Amino acid sequence: MVGLDAPVRLDRPTDPEGERDHPAPSGQAGAPAGPPRKAPH
């Protein structure tokens, strides 16, 4: 799964599907584990 996510994210980092798999949606939802995880990423 990671291998498929790597190339997809590089091709289009704004892909909703790629962010869905990652903890990105958590931050958007308003979770405390979202913003801190998005920063280091």
N, C-alpha and C positions, 0 to 999 in steps of 0.2 A: 504493500500500500504506500509505503514511504517513497519507494522508487517512482511510482506513478505520480505522486504528489509533487515531487521535486521538479521534474521537467514542466509539469503543468503550471506550477506556481511561477516558475521563471519566465515561461512564455507569456503568461497573463496573471500577474499577482493580484489583479482585481477580480479574478474569477470567483463567483459566489460559491461554486462547488468546492473549490480548493479551501476557501476560508471556512466552509461548513465543517469540513473534516477536522480543521484545526480549532484551537480554543478561541478563535477570533469571535465567533458568535456569542460566546460567554460574555465578553466585554460589551458587545453591542446590547445584549439583553440587560445589562446593568449589574452584572455579577462582579464581586470584588476580586475574583481571580482572572478577570478578563483583561483589564487595562495593564496590570503589572506584567502579564505574560506577553502582551503585544509589544511592549517596549523593548525587551531583550531580543525579541524575534526580529 
